[in-house]
Amino acid sequence: MVIKGSADVFVATGSNSTAEIISQMLIPEFERLIICTSTEHVVKEFDASGACVLVLAYNEVVQSGEVYDLLCRHSKKINLLPHKALLLCNKHEAKVAYDYCRDGKFDNYVVFWPLSYDPFRLLMSIHQALVELDKIHHLREKDKVTREQRNHLVNLEALLARQLKESSNFTLQVNHAVDRVEGYINDTFMAKHGDGWRKSVVFDLEQLRGGIKSIRKATRDFDSFSHQSDRTSRRLNKKRGETKASILVVEDDAFQRNLLVALLRSDDYDVQFSASGEEAIGMLQHSTPDLILMDIMMPGINGIETTRLIKTSPLSKNIPIIITSGYNQRDVILECINLGACSFIIKPFNRQTIIKKVAAALESSSSV
Protein backbone atom coordinates (compact mmCIF):
# COMPACT_ATOMS: atom_id res chain seq x y z
CA MET A 1 0.00 0.00 0.00
CA VAL A 2 1.66 3.23 -1.18
CA ILE A 3 0.30 6.55 0.07
CA LYS A 4 1.29 9.83 -1.60
CA GLY A 5 4.76 9.23 -2.95
CA SER A 6 8.17 9.04 -1.30
CA ALA A 7 7.90 7.94 2.31
CA ASP A 8 9.22 9.31 5.57
CA VAL A 9 7.54 6.42 7.40
CA PHE A 10 7.57 2.74 6.44
CA VAL A 11 5.28 0.32 8.32
CA ALA A 12 5.78 -3.46 8.10
CA THR A 13 2.98 -5.67 9.40
CA GLY A 14 1.50 -9.07 8.72
CA SER A 15 -2.09 -7.98 9.31
CA ASN A 16 -4.33 -6.10 6.87
CA SER A 17 -6.53 -4.89 9.71
CA THR A 18 -3.50 -3.50 11.56
CA ALA A 19 -2.36 -1.84 8.33
CA GLU A 20 -5.76 -0.18 7.97
CA ILE A 21 -5.79 1.08 11.56
CA ILE A 22 -2.26 2.47 11.32
CA SER A 23 -2.92 4.18 7.99
CA GLN A 24 -6.00 5.92 9.42
CA MET A 25 -3.95 7.09 12.39
CA LEU A 26 -0.90 8.31 10.47
CA ILE A 27 -2.25 9.78 7.21
CA PRO A 28 -3.57 13.01 8.81
CA GLU A 29 -0.07 13.86 10.11
CA PHE A 30 2.32 11.90 7.89
CA GLU A 31 1.36 12.10 4.24
CA ARG A 32 4.51 10.33 3.04
CA LEU A 33 3.76 6.81 4.21
CA ILE A 34 4.22 3.25 2.93
CA ILE A 35 2.66 0.19 4.54
CA CYS A 36 3.83 -3.30 3.58
CA THR A 37 1.86 -6.41 4.57
CA SER A 38 4.04 -8.94 2.71
CA THR A 39 7.17 -10.28 4.39
CA GLU A 40 8.25 -11.60 0.99
CA HIS A 41 8.39 -8.08 -0.44
CA VAL A 42 9.38 -6.10 2.67
CA VAL A 43 13.04 -5.69 1.70
CA LYS A 44 12.29 -4.55 -1.85
CA GLU A 45 9.55 -2.15 -0.77
CA PHE A 46 11.63 -0.67 2.05
CA ASP A 47 14.59 -0.04 -0.26
CA ALA A 48 12.27 1.66 -2.75
CA SER A 49 10.56 3.78 -0.09
CA GLY A 50 13.38 6.07 1.03
CA ALA A 51 11.86 6.01 4.53
CA CYS A 52 13.85 7.13 7.55
CA VAL A 53 11.39 5.84 10.20
CA LEU A 54 10.63 2.11 10.24
CA VAL A 55 7.67 0.76 12.24
CA LEU A 56 7.46 -3.00 12.93
CA ALA A 57 3.85 -3.91 13.77
CA TYR A 58 3.57 -7.69 14.00
CA ASN A 59 1.43 -9.59 16.49
CA GLU A 60 4.48 -10.88 18.36
CA VAL A 61 7.68 -9.04 19.25
CA VAL A 62 9.79 -11.98 18.16
CA GLN A 63 8.29 -11.84 14.66
CA SER A 64 9.03 -8.12 14.44
CA GLY A 65 12.61 -8.88 15.45
CA GLU A 66 12.91 -11.52 12.74
CA VAL A 67 11.63 -9.15 10.05
CA TYR A 68 14.04 -6.45 11.18
CA ASP A 69 16.91 -8.97 11.05
CA LEU A 70 15.80 -9.82 7.51
CA LEU A 71 15.97 -6.16 6.56
CA CYS A 72 19.39 -5.67 8.18
CA ARG A 73 20.80 -8.68 6.31
CA HIS A 74 19.35 -8.08 2.86
CA SER A 75 18.40 -4.42 2.52
CA LYS A 76 20.77 -2.33 0.41
CA LYS A 77 19.60 0.91 2.02
CA ILE A 78 18.95 0.33 5.73
CA ASN A 79 22.59 0.60 6.76
CA LEU A 80 23.47 3.44 4.40
CA LEU A 81 21.52 6.32 5.96
CA PRO A 82 20.39 7.16 9.52
CA HIS A 83 17.01 5.71 10.43
CA LYS A 84 14.90 4.97 13.49
CA ALA A 85 13.27 1.59 14.12
CA LEU A 86 10.09 1.56 16.27
CA LEU A 87 8.56 -1.62 17.67
CA LEU A 88 4.84 -2.01 18.32
CA CYS A 89 3.74 -4.55 20.93
CA ASN A 90 0.84 -5.54 23.16
CA LYS A 91 0.90 -4.68 26.84
CA HIS A 92 1.73 -8.27 27.82
CA GLU A 93 5.00 -8.13 25.83
CA ALA A 94 6.11 -4.72 27.02
CA LYS A 95 9.01 -6.20 29.00
CA VAL A 96 10.24 -8.14 25.95
CA ALA A 97 10.01 -4.99 23.84
CA TYR A 98 11.89 -3.04 26.49
CA ASP A 99 14.69 -5.62 26.49
CA TYR A 100 14.98 -5.40 22.70
CA CYS A 101 15.33 -1.63 22.87
CA ARG A 102 17.70 -1.68 25.82
CA ASP A 103 19.97 -4.05 23.89
CA GLY A 104 19.98 -1.67 20.94
CA LYS A 105 18.00 -3.75 18.47
CA PHE A 106 15.25 -1.13 18.22
CA ASP A 107 15.28 2.58 19.01
CA ASN A 108 11.95 2.68 20.84
CA TYR A 109 8.79 0.69 21.48
CA VAL A 110 5.11 1.57 21.69
CA VAL A 111 2.48 -0.42 23.57
CA PHE A 112 -0.04 -0.41 20.72
CA TRP A 113 -2.47 -3.15 21.69
CA PRO A 114 -5.05 -2.70 23.10
CA LEU A 115 -5.43 0.48 21.09
CA SER A 116 -7.24 2.26 23.89
CA TYR A 117 -4.11 1.91 26.02
CA ASP A 118 -2.52 5.06 24.49
CA PRO A 119 -3.80 5.91 20.99
CA PHE A 120 -1.46 8.90 20.54
CA ARG A 121 1.80 7.31 21.61
CA LEU A 122 2.66 6.05 18.10
CA LEU A 123 2.16 9.51 16.60
CA MET A 124 4.33 11.09 19.28
CA SER A 125 7.06 8.48 18.88
CA ILE A 126 7.27 9.04 15.12
CA HIS A 127 7.43 12.81 15.60
CA GLN A 128 10.24 12.35 18.14
CA ALA A 129 12.10 10.01 15.78
CA LEU A 130 11.93 12.56 12.96
CA VAL A 131 13.16 15.33 15.26
CA GLU A 132 16.08 13.15 16.41
CA LEU A 133 16.97 12.31 12.80
CA ASP A 134 16.94 16.01 11.93
CA LYS A 135 19.33 16.67 14.82
CA ILE A 136 21.57 13.85 13.62
CA HIS A 137 21.63 15.42 10.17
CA HIS A 138 22.71 18.79 11.55
CA LEU A 139 25.33 17.20 13.79
CA ARG A 140 26.76 15.29 10.84
CA GLU A 141 26.93 18.50 8.80
CA LYS A 142 28.69 20.25 11.67
CA ASP A 143 31.05 17.32 12.03
CA LYS A 144 31.77 17.46 8.29
CA VAL A 145 32.61 21.17 8.46
CA THR A 146 34.90 20.60 11.48
CA ARG A 147 36.68 17.79 9.66
CA GLU A 148 37.16 19.92 6.55
CA GLN A 149 38.52 22.80 8.64
CA ARG A 150 40.97 20.48 10.40
CA ASN A 151 42.15 19.10 7.04
CA HIS A 152 42.58 22.64 5.72
CA LEU A 153 44.72 23.47 8.77
CA VAL A 154 46.87 20.39 8.15
CA ASN A 155 47.37 21.31 4.49
CA LEU A 156 48.08 24.96 5.32
CA GLU A 157 50.58 23.95 7.96
CA ALA A 158 52.37 21.69 5.46
CA LEU A 159 52.41 24.49 2.88
CA LEU A 160 53.87 26.96 5.40
CA ALA A 161 56.51 24.43 6.41
CA ARG A 162 57.60 24.01 2.79
CA GLN A 163 57.67 27.75 2.23
CA LEU A 164 59.71 28.29 5.41
CA LYS A 165 62.25 25.74 4.28
CA GLU A 166 62.49 27.30 0.83
CA SER A 167 62.76 30.82 2.24
CA SER A 168 65.52 29.77 4.64
CA ASN A 169 67.50 28.24 1.78
CA PHE A 170 66.94 31.36 -0.31
CA THR A 171 68.20 33.64 2.48
CA LEU A 172 71.35 31.54 2.87
CA GLN A 173 72.00 31.60 -0.88
CA VAL A 174 71.53 35.40 -1.12
CA ASN A 175 73.80 36.06 1.85
CA HIS A 176 76.43 33.75 0.42
CA ALA A 177 76.25 35.49 -2.97
CA VAL A 178 76.52 38.94 -1.36
CA ASP A 179 79.54 37.81 0.68
CA ARG A 180 81.25 36.61 -2.48
CA VAL A 181 80.52 39.82 -4.39
CA GLU A 182 81.64 42.02 -1.50
CA GLY A 183 84.85 40.06 -1.12
CA TYR A 184 85.50 40.19 -4.85
CA ILE A 185 85.00 43.99 -4.93
CA ASN A 186 87.29 44.61 -1.97
CA ASP A 187 90.01 42.29 -3.25
CA THR A 188 89.91 43.63 -6.81
CA PHE A 189 89.87 47.33 -6.04
CA MET A 190 92.38 47.08 -3.22
CA ALA A 191 94.76 45.03 -5.38
CA LYS A 192 94.59 47.41 -8.38
CA HIS A 193 94.51 50.76 -6.74
CA GLY A 194 95.67 50.41 -3.14
CA ASP A 195 95.46 53.81 -1.48
CA GLY A 196 95.37 55.70 -4.77
CA TRP A 197 91.80 55.19 -5.84
CA ARG A 198 90.43 57.70 -8.29
CA LYS A 199 87.39 59.61 -7.18
CA SER A 200 85.20 57.94 -9.81
CA VAL A 201 86.29 54.52 -8.63
CA VAL A 202 85.59 55.42 -5.02
CA PHE A 203 82.17 56.70 -6.02
CA ASP A 204 81.38 53.49 -7.94
CA LEU A 205 82.60 51.40 -5.03
CA GLU A 206 80.40 53.28 -2.57
CA GLN A 207 77.42 52.76 -4.86
CA LEU A 208 78.10 49.06 -5.00
CA ARG A 209 78.46 48.88 -1.24
CA GLY A 210 75.19 50.78 -0.86
CA GLY A 211 73.51 48.23 -3.12
CA ILE A 212 74.96 45.41 -1.06
CA LYS A 213 73.63 47.01 2.13
CA SER A 214 70.16 47.23 0.52
CA ILE A 215 70.31 43.57 -0.44
CA ARG A 216 71.36 42.60 3.08
CA LYS A 217 68.49 44.67 4.53
CA ALA A 218 66.05 42.96 2.15
CA THR A 219 67.28 39.53 3.22
CA ARG A 220 66.92 40.53 6.90
CA ASP A 221 63.35 41.68 6.23
CA PHE A 222 62.67 38.46 4.37
CA ASP A 223 64.16 36.47 7.22
CA SER A 224 61.94 38.37 9.68
CA PHE A 225 58.91 37.49 7.57
CA SER A 226 59.99 33.83 7.61
CA HIS A 227 60.15 33.87 11.41
CA GLN A 228 56.66 35.38 11.55
CA SER A 229 55.45 32.61 9.24
CA ASP A 230 57.09 30.08 11.53
CA ARG A 231 55.19 31.50 14.52
CA THR A 232 51.97 31.37 12.46
CA SER A 233 52.71 27.74 11.62
CA ARG A 234 53.18 26.92 15.32
CA ARG A 235 49.88 28.64 16.16
CA LEU A 236 48.13 26.61 13.44
CA ASN A 237 49.67 23.46 14.83
CA LYS A 238 48.43 24.36 18.32
CA LYS A 239 44.96 25.15 16.95
CA ARG A 240 44.83 21.81 15.16
CA GLY A 241 45.95 20.07 18.32
CA GLU A 242 42.97 21.49 20.20
CA THR A 243 40.71 19.20 18.10
CA LYS A 244 41.58 15.61 18.87
CA ALA A 245 41.31 12.99 16.16
CA SER A 246 38.43 10.61 16.87
CA ILE A 247 38.77 6.83 16.68
CA LEU A 248 36.08 4.13 16.85
CA VAL A 249 37.25 0.77 18.24
CA VAL A 250 35.04 -2.16 17.17
CA GLU A 251 35.94 -5.16 19.35
CA ASP A 252 33.74 -7.73 21.10
CA ASP A 253 36.41 -8.94 23.57
CA ALA A 254 36.21 -6.64 26.61
CA PHE A 255 39.88 -7.08 27.58
CA GLN A 256 41.20 -6.33 24.09
CA ARG A 257 38.75 -3.44 23.73
CA ASN A 258 39.75 -1.82 27.02
CA LEU A 259 43.42 -2.30 26.17
CA LEU A 260 43.04 -0.53 22.82
CA VAL A 261 40.93 2.27 24.26
CA ALA A 262 43.42 2.94 27.08
CA LEU A 263 46.38 2.82 24.70
CA LEU A 264 44.84 5.27 22.22
CA ARG A 265 43.55 7.66 24.88
CA SER A 266 47.02 7.78 26.41
CA ASP A 267 48.23 9.09 23.05
CA ASP A 268 45.62 11.89 23.22
CA TYR A 269 43.00 10.51 20.84
CA ASP A 270 39.24 10.84 21.35
CA VAL A 271 38.15 7.19 21.48
CA GLN A 272 34.70 5.61 21.29
CA PHE A 273 34.01 1.89 21.18
CA SER A 274 31.39 -0.67 20.19
CA ALA A 275 31.15 -4.36 21.01
CA SER A 276 29.62 -5.53 17.71
CA GLY A 277 29.36 -4.74 14.03
CA GLU A 278 25.68 -3.91 14.41
CA GLU A 279 26.41 -1.40 17.16
CA ALA A 280 29.19 0.17 15.10
CA ILE A 281 26.87 0.62 12.11
CA GLY A 282 24.34 2.31 14.38
CA MET A 283 26.98 4.65 15.83
CA LEU A 284 28.13 5.67 12.36
CA GLN A 285 24.63 6.89 11.58
CA HIS A 286 25.07 9.50 14.31
CA SER A 287 28.74 10.48 13.99
CA THR A 288 31.78 10.12 11.74
CA PRO A 289 35.08 9.17 13.39
CA ASP A 290 38.43 9.92 11.75
CA LEU A 291 39.50 6.28 11.93
CA ILE A 292 38.05 2.83 12.73
CA LEU A 293 39.89 -0.12 14.29
CA MET A 294 37.92 -3.21 13.29
CA ASP A 295 38.12 -6.70 14.81
CA ILE A 296 37.31 -9.57 12.41
CA MET A 297 35.94 -12.36 14.59
CA MET A 298 32.74 -11.04 16.23
CA PRO A 299 29.31 -12.55 16.86
CA GLY A 300 26.55 -11.41 14.52
CA ILE A 301 28.00 -9.33 11.69
CA ASN A 302 31.73 -10.06 11.56
CA GLY A 303 34.40 -7.48 10.87
CA ILE A 304 34.67 -8.26 7.16
CA GLU A 305 30.94 -7.79 6.58
CA THR A 306 30.89 -4.67 8.77
CA THR A 307 33.75 -3.22 6.73
CA ARG A 308 31.82 -3.95 3.52
CA LEU A 309 28.74 -2.16 4.87
CA ILE A 310 30.80 0.85 5.98
CA LYS A 311 32.58 1.14 2.66
CA THR A 312 29.34 0.95 0.66
CA SER A 313 27.68 3.76 2.63
CA PRO A 314 28.07 7.30 1.26
CA LEU A 315 28.19 8.55 4.85
CA SER A 316 31.14 6.42 5.95
CA LYS A 317 32.96 5.15 2.84
CA ASN A 318 35.86 7.60 3.26
CA ILE A 319 36.65 6.62 6.87
CA PRO A 320 39.97 4.72 6.96
CA ILE A 321 39.72 1.27 8.58
CA ILE A 322 42.52 -0.69 10.23
CA ILE A 323 41.71 -4.39 10.66
CA THR A 324 42.80 -6.01 13.95
CA SER A 325 42.87 -9.78 14.20
CA GLY A 326 44.68 -12.74 15.70
CA TYR A 327 44.54 -14.50 12.34
CA ASN A 328 47.45 -13.84 9.97
CA GLN A 329 45.77 -15.39 6.95
CA ARG A 330 46.66 -14.04 3.52
CA ASP A 331 43.16 -14.50 2.06
CA VAL A 332 41.54 -12.66 5.01
CA ILE A 333 44.02 -9.78 4.72
CA LEU A 334 43.49 -9.49 0.95
CA GLU A 335 39.71 -9.56 1.34
CA CYS A 336 39.84 -6.72 3.87
CA ILE A 337 42.19 -4.68 1.69
CA ASN A 338 39.97 -5.24 -1.34
CA LEU A 339 36.99 -4.01 0.67
CA GLY A 340 38.84 -0.78 1.43
CA ALA A 341 40.76 -1.35 4.67
CA CYS A 342 43.97 0.70 4.76
CA SER A 343 46.05 -1.47 7.10
CA PHE A 344 46.14 -4.65 9.18
CA ILE A 345 47.40 -5.29 12.75
CA ILE A 346 47.99 -8.76 14.14
CA LYS A 347 47.16 -9.53 17.78
CA PRO A 348 48.67 -9.48 20.36
CA PHE A 349 49.03 -5.74 20.04
CA ASN A 350 52.34 -3.91 20.00
CA ARG A 351 51.98 -0.33 21.25
CA GLN A 352 54.52 1.18 18.88
CA THR A 353 53.03 -0.61 15.88
CA ILE A 354 49.50 0.56 16.69
CA ILE A 355 50.50 4.19 17.30
CA LYS A 356 52.60 4.25 14.14
CA LYS A 357 49.86 2.75 11.93
CA VAL A 358 47.13 4.92 13.46
CA ALA A 359 49.18 8.08 12.88
CA ALA A 360 49.95 7.03 9.29
CA ALA A 361 46.29 6.30 8.53
CA LEU A 362 45.15 9.64 9.97
CA GLU A 363 47.86 11.57 8.11
CA SER A 364 47.02 9.84 4.83
CA SER A 365 43.32 10.52 5.36
CA SER A 366 43.83 14.23 6.10
CA SER A 367 45.85 14.76 2.92
CA VAL A 368 43.11 13.40 0.65
C-alpha positions in Angstrom: 0.0 0.0 0.0 1.7 3.2 -1.2 0.3 6.5 0.1 1.3 9.8 -1.6 4.8 9.2 -2.9 8.2 9.0 -1.3 7.9 7.9 2.3 9.2 9.3 5.6 7.5 6.4 7.4 7.6 2.7 6.4 5.3 0.3 8.3 5.8 -3.5 8.1 3.0 -5.7 9.4 1.5 -9.1 8.7 -2.1 -8.0 9.3 -4.3 -6.1 6.9 -6.5 -4.9 9.7 -3.5 -3.5 11.6 -2.4 -1.8 8.3 -5.8 -0.2 8.0 -5.8 1.1 11.6 -2.3 2.5 11.3 -2.9 4.2 8.0 -6.0 5.9 9.4 -3.9 7.1 12.4 -0.9 8.3 10.5 -2.2 9.8 7.2 -3.6 13.0 8.8 -0.1 13.9 10.1 2.3 11.9 7.9 1.4 12.1 4.2 4.5 10.3 3.0 3.8 6.8 4.2 4.2 3.2 2.9 2.7 0.2 4.5 3.8 -3.3 3.6 1.9 -6.4 4.6 4.0 -8.9 2.7 7.2 -10.3 4.4 8.2 -11.6 1.0 8.4 -8.1 -0.4 9.4 -6.1 2.7 13.0 -5.7 1.7 12.3 -4.6 -1.9 9.6 -2.1 -0.8 11.6 -0.7 2.1 14.6 0.0 -0.3 12.3 1.7 -2.7 10.6 3.8 -0.1 13.4 6.1 1.0 11.9 6.0 4.5 13.9 7.1 7.6 11.4 5.8 10.2 10.6 2.1 10.2 7.7 0.8 12.2 7.5 -3.0 12.9 3.8 -3.9 13.8 3.6 -7.7 14.0 1.4 -9.6 16.5 4.5 -10.9 18.4 7.7 -9.0 19.3 9.8 -12.0 18.2 8.3 -11.8 14.7 9.0 -8.1 14.4 12.6 -8.9 15.5 12.9 -11.5 12.7 11.6 -9.2 10.0 14.0 -6.5 11.2 16.9 -9.0 11.1 15.8 -9.8 7.5 16.0 -6.2 6.6 19.4 -5.7 8.2 20.8 -8.7 6.3 19.4 -8.1 2.9 18.4 -4.4 2.5 20.8 -2.3 0.4 19.6 0.9 2.0 18.9 0.3 5.7 22.6 0.6 6.8 23.5 3.4 4.4 21.5 6.3 6.0 20.4 7.2 9.5 17.0 5.7 10.4 14.9 5.0 13.5 13.3 1.6 14.1 10.1 1.6 16.3 8.6 -1.6 17.7 4.8 -2.0 18.3 3.7 -4.6 20.9 0.8 -5.5 23.2 0.9 -4.7 26.8 1.7 -8.3 27.8 5.0 -8.1 25.8 6.1 -4.7 27.0 9.0 -6.2 29.0 10.2 -8.1 26.0 10.0 -5.0 23.8 11.9 -3.0 26.5 14.7 -5.6 26.5 15.0 -5.4 22.7 15.3 -1.6 22.9 17.7 -1.7 25.8 20.0 -4.1 23.9 20.0 -1.7 20.9 18.0 -3.8 18.5 15.2 -1.1 18.2 15.3 2.6 19.0 11.9 2.7 20.8 8.8 0.7 21.5 5.1 1.6 21.7 2.5 -0.4 23.6 0.0 -0.4 20.7 -2.5 -3.1 21.7 -5.0 -2.7 23.1 -5.4 0.5 21.1 -7.2 2.3 23.9 -4.1 1.9 26.0 -2.5 5.1 24.5 -3.8 5.9 21.0 -1.5 8.9 20.5 1.8 7.3 21.6 2.7 6.0 18.1 2.2 9.5 16.6 4.3 11.1 19.3 7.1 8.5 18.9 7.3 9.0 15.1 7.4 12.8 15.6 10.2 12.4 18.1 12.1 10.0 15.8 11.9 12.6 13.0 13.2 15.3 15.3 16.1 13.2 16.4 17.0 12.3 12.8 16.9 16.0 11.9 19.3 16.7 14.8 21.6 13.8 13.6 21.6 15.4 10.2 22.7 18.8 11.5 25.3 17.2 13.8 26.8 15.3 10.8 26.9 18.5 8.8 28.7 20.3 11.7 31.1 17.3 12.0 31.8 17.5 8.3 32.6 21.2 8.5 34.9 20.6 11.5 36.7 17.8 9.7 37.2 19.9 6.5 38.5 22.8 8.6 41.0 20.5 10.4 42.1 19.1 7.0 42.6 22.6 5.7 44.7 23.5 8.8 46.9 20.4 8.1 47.4 21.3 4.5 48.1 25.0 5.3 50.6 24.0 8.0 52.4 21.7 5.5 52.4 24.5 2.9 53.9 27.0 5.4 56.5 24.4 6.4 57.6 24.0 2.8 57.7 27.8 2.2 59.7 28.3 5.4 62.3 25.7 4.3 62.5 27.3 0.8 62.8 30.8 2.2 65.5 29.8 4.6 67.5 28.2 1.8 66.9 31.4 -0.3 68.2 33.6 2.5 71.4 31.5 2.9 72.0 31.6 -0.9 71.5 35.4 -1.1 73.8 36.1 1.9 76.4 33.7 0.4 76.2 35.5 -3.0 76.5 38.9 -1.4 79.5 37.8 0.7 81.3 36.6 -2.5 80.5 39.8 -4.4 81.6 42.0 -1.5 84.8 40.1 -1.1 85.5 40.2 -4.8 85.0 44.0 -4.9 87.3 44.6 -2.0 90.0 42.3 -3.2 89.9 43.6 -6.8 89.9 47.3 -6.0 92.4 47.1 -3.2 94.8 45.0 -5.4 94.6 47.4 -8.4 94.5 50.8 -6.7 95.7 50.4 -3.1 95.5 53.8 -1.5 95.4 55.7 -4.8 91.8 55.2 -5.8 90.4 57.7 -8.3 87.4 59.6 -7.2 85.2 57.9 -9.8 86.3 54.5 -8.6 85.6 55.4 -5.0 82.2 56.7 -6.0 81.4 53.5 -7.9 82.6 51.4 -5.0 80.4 53.3 -2.6 77.4 52.8 -4.9 78.1 49.1 -5.0 78.5 48.9 -1.2 75.2 50.8 -0.9 73.5 48.2 -3.1 75.0 45.4 -1.1 73.6 47.0 2.1 70.2 47.2 0.5 70.3 43.6 -0.4 71.4 42.6 3.1 68.5 44.7 4.5 66.1 43.0 2.1 67.3 39.5 3.2 66.9 40.5 6.9 63.3 41.7 6.2 62.7 38.5 4.4 64.2 36.5 7.2 61.9 38.4 9.7 58.9 37.5 7.6 60.0 33.8 7.6 60.2 33.9 11.4 56.7 35.4 11.5 55.4 32.6 9.2 57.1 30.1 11.5 55.2 31.5 14.5 52.0 31.4 12.5 52.7 27.7 11.6 53.2 26.9 15.3 49.9 28.6 16.2 48.1 26.6 13.4 49.7 23.5 14.8 48.4 24.4 18.3 45.0 25.1 17.0 44.8 21.8 15.2 45.9 20.1 18.3 43.0 21.5 20.2 40.7 19.2 18.1 41.6 15.6 18.9 41.3 13.0 16.2 38.4 10.6 16.9 38.8 6.8 16.7 36.1 4.1 16.9 37.3 0.8 18.2 35.0 -2.2 17.2 35.9 -5.2 19.3 33.7 -7.7 21.1 36.4 -8.9 23.6 36.2 -6.6 26.6 39.9 -7.1 27.6 41.2 -6.3 24.1 38.7 -3.4 23.7 39.8 -1.8 27.0 43.4 -2.3 26.2 43.0 -0.5 22.8 40.9 2.3 24.3 43.4 2.9 27.1 46.4 2.8 24.7 44.8 5.3 22.2 43.5 7.7 24.9 47.0 7.8 26.4 48.2 9.1 23.0 45.6 11.9 23.2 43.0 10.5 20.8 39.2 10.8 21.4 38.2 7.2 21.5 34.7 5.6 21.3 34.0 1.9 21.2 31.4 -0.7 20.2 31.1 -4.4 21.0 29.6 -5.5 17.7 29.4 -4.7 14.0 25.7 -3.9 14.4 26.4 -1.4 17.2 29.2 0.2 15.1 26.9 0.6 12.1 24.3 2.3 14.4 27.0 4.7 15.8 28.1 5.7 12.4 24.6 6.9 11.6 25.1 9.5 14.3 28.7 10.5 14.0 31.8 10.1 11.7 35.1 9.2 13.4 38.4 9.9 11.7 39.5 6.3 11.9 38.1 2.8 12.7 39.9 -0.1 14.3 37.9 -3.2 13.3 38.1 -6.7 14.8 37.3 -9.6 12.4 35.9 -12.4 14.6 32.7 -11.0 16.2 29.3 -12.5 16.9 26.6 -11.4 14.5 28.0 -9.3 11.7 31.7 -10.1 11.6 34.4 -7.5 10.9 34.7 -8.3 7.2 30.9 -7.8 6.6 30.9 -4.7 8.8 33.8 -3.2 6.7 31.8 -3.9 3.5 28.7 -2.2 4.9 30.8 0.8 6.0 32.6 1.1 2.7 29.3 1.0 0.7 27.7 3.8 2.6 28.1 7.3 1.3 28.2 8.6 4.9 31.1 6.4 5.9 33.0 5.2 2.8 35.9 7.6 3.3 36.7 6.6 6.9 40.0 4.7 7.0 39.7 1.3 8.6 42.5 -0.7 10.2 41.7 -4.4 10.7 42.8 -6.0 14.0 42.9 -9.8 14.2 44.7 -12.7 15.7 44.5 -14.5 12.3 47.4 -13.8 10.0 45.8 -15.4 6.9 46.7 -14.0 3.5 43.2 -14.5 2.1 41.5 -12.7 5.0 44.0 -9.8 4.7 43.5 -9.5 1.0 39.7 -9.6 1.3 39.8 -6.7 3.9 42.2 -4.7 1.7 40.0 -5.2 -1.3 37.0 -4.0 0.7 38.8 -0.8 1.4 40.8 -1.4 4.7 44.0 0.7 4.8 46.1 -1.5 7.1 46.1 -4.7 9.2 47.4 -5.3 12.7 48.0 -8.8 14.1 47.2 -9.5 17.8 48.7 -9.5 20.4 49.0 -5.7 20.0 52.3 -3.9 20.0 52.0 -0.3 21.2 54.5 1.2 18.9 53.0 -0.6 15.9 49.5 0.6 16.7 50.5 4.2 17.3 52.6 4.2 14.1 49.9 2.8 11.9 47.1 4.9 13.5 49.2 8.1 12.9 49.9 7.0 9.3 46.3 6.3 8.5 45.1 9.6 10.0 47.9 11.6 8.1 47.0 9.8 4.8 43.3 10.5 5.4 43.8 14.2 6.1 45.9 14.8 2.9 43.1 13.4 0.6 
